[in-house]
Amino acid sequence: MQDPRAANSEQCQAGQTVQDQANSCSRPDRDPNLKATVELVREISTQTDPQQMVQVFRKHTPRLYGGESSISISRRGLHAPQYRVTRSTRWTEDINPWKQPDRLPMFRGGLLADLLYADEPRVMRNVSVHADEPAYEYLKDARSIVALPMYDSGESLNMVVRMSIDPAGFDQIDLADAVLTANLFGRATNNLLVAQRLREAYAQLDHEMRRVAALQRSLLPIRLPSIPTLDIAASYATAARAGGDYYDFFDLGDGRWGIWLADVSGHGTPAAVIMAMLRTMLHARCNQVGEPRDLLRIVNRHLCDQSSRYQGIFATAFYAMYDPSDRTLRYSSAGHNPALLVDRHAHVAELDDAQTLPMGVEYLCEFPESSVTLSGGDTLLMYTDGIIEASNPAGEFYGRDRLLGCIREDLTGAQHIVDCVNSKLLGFMDNGPQVDDQTLVAMRVLH
């Protein structure tokens, strides 16, 4: 067995060795070049704007490469021997080459074109630039030059050219390291530019989607109608900016009212377009048909006729005609969740006697019809599957029983029921994502 004291001594020696090694490591405060490099990469890491990042890098280029001035050139989108000047230390104004390309001077031929199209790094000493050089104003003071190509898809599409008034200004430059640094920075700048353009594109898209969402919401009833014998409330929440759920009420002109709830497949802009099309059709035809089944048949055939333009799009719908004079409700359902009828004793009945296929699936589909007589105190719930299929973090569905829970609490009116459902649904989801549109219409029959 090893002597514990010896083992402890070895551990102490090992610990001392590690400490000595740590003390001997390079540290930024002891290595000026390392310190400057750390400051550069740290500052670059905070940038989110590519133009600002270029300014940061240019501030450090004299230390990195030497020279007193520089020019950046590009042949992207051009043919030999054309090139553009994208940046220059001679410019007194900060020009953004990505946002102000029309302000970039263009040249043809000359020394810079030769360097750019050569596709290789190069150091030139004892330079003498003639007055007939196309870019003479940029090069007239240069006595030595280092050309650092920046590659994209294997070609030097861009180049940084550093210049010095000293004929031997770049004698000490490590050309391999300079090329690597320039290209790593160029790639980082390009990535930042792509990220910026994506943010701008997303912002524009979000702006457009907000406009679509506002337009879509304007298609819903501005206010709920006053229907004799009914207390009505509704709620509407889309999963995206715009959605495919749609509820509406139609004054049929003879005392009866049409009550509509539909759910277009999917969500977002495509569903919102179909929803808008449905609304236009319904408002044009609802007073021309005699029964709920007739309206569903007309809408179904129109959707089928448009199937080549809106492939894969279908819609479920529950449409009912309510007559306040005798409290009868005639209804038909195109593959929609059955409305729930709850009487004053909390007995639940599903209005599922008139179920068939969703609209947009089968052109010759016929829609059955049924009717029910309502009584004072009855509650009718119409909803889309985004409510009962909402899930919590454990993956459980909200389900029909939880939906009915608020009615069993004997709340006093339709709005209280809707508020109760939405509050409990939000708590059930526990801040989880809403993956589908959620619409609820509650109607309490007055005594």
N, C-alpha and C positions, 0 to 999 in steps of 0.2 A: 504493500500500500504506500502511496506517495505521501511524503511528509507534508502536512497541511501548511507548515510555515514556508516550505519551498514553493508550494503551489501559489500561496499568496504573494510570495516574492516575484514569481513569474508574471502573475497578473498585474502586479504593480509596474514591473518593467514594461509589459505590453502596453499598459495604460499610458506610461510615460512616453513610449515610442509614438503612440497615436497622437498624443499632445504635441510632441516635437514635430510630427508630420503636419499637423494642423497649423502650427506656428510658421512652418516653412512654406505653406501654400501662398500663391499670389492673392493679394487682396486689392480691391480697387483703390484704397487710400495709399497703397505702396507702389502701384503701377499706373502712372498717369494715362497711358494709352488705353489700358483696360477700363479705367474710370470713365474716360471720355466715351468709349464704346458703350458701356453700360448706360450712361446718361442718354446716349443717342437712341438705343433700342427701347429704353424705358419711355422716352418722350414719344417715339413713334407708336408705341403700343397704346397710347392714350388717344390717338387720332381716329376720327370717324369720317373726316372729309378728306378725299384724296388730294385736293388742291393744297390744303393745309399741311398734309403729310409731306408733300413735295417741298414745301417751304422749309419744313424742319430739316429734311435731308440736305437741302442745298446749303443750309447754314453750317453743316458739318463737312461738306465736301472738300474745302481747302485742307482740312486736317487729314481726311481720308486719302485724297489723291494728289494734293498739291495744286499749284497753279493759282492764278489770280482771277480768272474768268472762265465762263463755260457757255456752251450753246447746246440745246437739245434739238435733234432733227428727227423727222419721220418720213418714211416712204409708204406708209399704210394707205392702200387704195390708189397708189400712183404707179406709174411705169418709169423705168430708167430713161433718162437720168434725173427725173423730177424728185423733189423733196420739199418738205415744209419745215420751217423753223417753228418749233413749239414752245421753246423757252430760251431766254437769253439773259445773262447778267447785265447786258447793256440796256435792257428795257427799263424804263422808268415807271411803267404802269404794269400792274399785276394782271396778266391776261390768262384766263382759264381756257386751255386748249380744248377741253371737252365740251364746254358750254359756249365758247366763242370761236369756233373753227374758222369763221369768215374773216377773222382778224389776223390769222396766221399768214405771214409772208411766204410765198412759194418761189423756189429757184429751180434752175435747170442747169445741170452740169457743174463742173468745177471740182475743187479739192474735196469739199464736203460730200458731194455726190459720189466721188470715187471711193471715199472711205466708207460711206454707208452701204453702197452696193457691193463692196468687197466682202462683206459678211465676216470680217475678221478684226480682232483688236490690233491696234498698232500704236507705236510710239514714234514720233517724228521729232528730230532735233535739227537745230540750225535752219529753221524754216524761214523762208522769205516769200511773202505773198504778193503777187503782182496786182496792180490796180485793175486789171481786166477780170479778176476773179469775181464771179457772180455774187458771192457773199463777202466781198472785200471789207465792207463796213464792220462785219463781225470778226474778221480774222486779221485785220491790218496790223495789230500790235503783237500778234503771236510770233514767238520765236521758237517755241517747242509746243508740241501737241500730243495728247494721248486720246485715242479714240476707243470708246468702250461700247461695243455693240450690245443691244438688248434683244434677246431672241424671243420670237413668238412663232410657234409651229415650225421651228428649225431654221427660220430666217431672221436676219437682223432688220426687223421692221423699224426699229427705233435705235437711236445712238446718242450717247452723251459724249461730248467733245470738251475736254478740259484744255485750257491754254495758259501758257506762261510767257512772260516777257524775257525769261532767262533761257538762252539756247540749250542749256542742260537742265531745264527745270524738272524733268521727270526721270532723272538718272536713277533715283533711288526707289522708284515705284515698283511694287510687286504686281505685275500685270495680271497674273492669274487670280490673285486675291481681289484686285480691283474689278475684274470682269465678273467674278462670282458675286461680290457685294452689290454691284450695280444691277445685276439680273435678279438677285433675291429681292432687292428693293423694288425693282420694276414689277415683279410678280406680286408683291404685297400691295403695291399701289393699284395694280389692275384688279386684284381681289376686292380692295376697298371700293374701287369705282363700280364694280359689278354689284356689290352690296348696296351702295348708294342708289344706283339705278333701280335695283329691286325695291328698295324702300319707297322711292318716288313712284314706281309703277303700282305698288301695293296701295300707296296713299291715294293715287288717282282712281284705282279700281274701287277702293273703299268709298271714295267720294261718289262715284257713279252708283255703287250699290246702295248707298244711303238715299240717293235720289230715287232709285227704283223702289226702295222700301217705302219712302214717303209717298210715291205715286200709288203703290199698291194699297197702302193703308187708306188712301183717299177713296179707294173703290169700295171699301167696307161702309156699312151704314154710318152716317155722321152721328146719328142718335138712334136709339132703339125706338121702335114705333109704340104708340099707345094702342094696344089691342084690347078690346073689351073682354073682361073676365080673366085676363092674364097679367101676371107680374113677371117681367122679363129682365134677365141680366146676361151679359156675355163677356168673355175674355178671349184675348188673341195674343199669342206669343210665337214668333218665328224662331227657328233654329239658326238661320242665317239672317242677313239683312232683310232679305225678301223671302217669301215662302209660298206654299201652294195651298194652304188652308183657305177656305172661303165660306163665310156665312152671310146670309142676307134675308130680308123680309120683303114680300111683295104684296101691295094692296091690290087685290084682284077686282076691286070695284063693285062687288055685289055683297059686301059685308064680310066676305071670306078673306083670309090671309094665307099667302104662301110662305112657308118657312123652309129655308134651305141651309144645308151644311154639306160641304164637299172637301175632299182631301186629294189633291193632285199628287201623283207619285213623285218621290224625291222632294227636294226643297231647293231654295236659291232661285236664281233668275229664270231658268227654264220653267220651273213650276209656277213662278209668278206670271210668266207670259201666258201660260194656259189658263191660269186663274182669271186673268184679265179678259181673255177670250170668252171664257164661260160667262163672266158677268155681263158682257155685251150681249151675248146670245140670250141669256135668261131675261134680261130687262126688255129685250125686243119680242120675246115669244111667250113669256109667262101668262099674259092676259089672253093669248090666243088658243090656249089648250084647256080642255075641260077637266082632266084628271092628272094626278101626279105621274102615273105611268106614261102618259103621253109626252110629258115634258122630258122625262128621262130618255124615252125612245128617240126624241128629236136630238137631244144633246149627244147621245151615244152615237148616232149615225154621223153627226158632224165630226166628232172626234175620230171616228173610224176613217172618214174621208180625208182627214188631215194626218193620218198615221205616217204617211211617207215623209212628211215634213217634221213631225215630232215623234221619231221612232222610239218605241219603248215607253211612251207616255200613256198613262191611263188615269182614271179618276174614280174614286168611290164617292157616293153621294146619298144623302137621306133627304127626301123632299116630302113635305106634308102640307096639306091644305086644312086649315082650321076654320071652323064655322062657329063663331061665338054664340049664335042664337041657340044652338042645341049642344054646344061643346063637343062636337064630333071632330075627329082628326082622321083624315084619310091620308095614307102614306104609302110610299114605295121606296125601296132601298136598292141601290146599285153597288152591292158588295161592301157597304159601309157597316161600321159597328152599329148594332141595333140600339135605337134609343131606349133609355131606361125609364120606365114609368113606376113611380113609387107612390102608393096611396097614403092616406093620413095615418094608417096603422103600420106604416113602414114595410108593407108587402111590396116586393119587387117583381115587375113583369118586364120581359124583354120584348120590344116590338120587332119581332123577327119573322112575322108571317109573310113578309113580302120581300124576301132576299133573292138576289140573283147576282150575275156577274158585274164587275166594275164596268164603267163606260169606257169605250175605246178598245174593247177586246174583240167583240163579235158584232158585226154590223146588223145582223138579223135578230139580235137578242130582243126578246119581249120581257117586259118588266111587270111582275105581278103587283097587286095592290091589296091593301087591307085597310080596316078602319077600327077605331076604338072610340068609345064615349068617355070623356073625362068627367071627373067629379070635383067639387070644391075641396081644396086641400091637397089634391094630387100634384106631384112634381114630375116634370118631364126633363130628363137630361139628354142632350145631344152633345157628342164629343168626338174628337179625332183620336186616332190610336197613339199620337204623340204623348197623350196623358197616361193612358193605362200601360203603355210600354216604356215609360220613363223608368230608369233604373237607378238604384242607389249604388254606393261604392262596392257593396257585396255582390252586385249583379242581379238583385231581385227586382222584379217588375212592380210598379205601383199597383196595378191590377184594378179590377172592377170593385172588389170589396172595399178597398181604401177609398175609391171614388165615392161610393155610397155612404161612407162613414159620416160625412157632413150632413146628409139628409136625415140620418138617424138621430142627429143631435137636436132635432126639432127646432131648427133655425127659423126665424120669422119671415124671411123673404128670399127672393131669388138672388139678390145681390149678396146677401149674407152667405148663401150657399156657394156662390162663385168665389167669394173672398176666402171662405174656409178651405175650399179645394185647393186654390192656388197657394195658400199659406202652408198647408200640410204637404203639398207636392214639393214645394221648395225645400222644406225641412227634410223630406224623404230623400231628395236627390243630394242633399248635404254638399252643396256647391259643386256638384259634378256637372259635366257638360250636358247641355240640352241638344240632343241629336236629331230631334224631329220637331216639326211645328206642333203647337198645342192650342187647341181651340175648344172652348166649352160654352154651351148655351143652356141656361137653366130657365124653366118656365114654371111658375107656381100658379095653379088654378085658384082663382079667388072664390070665396064662398058667396 
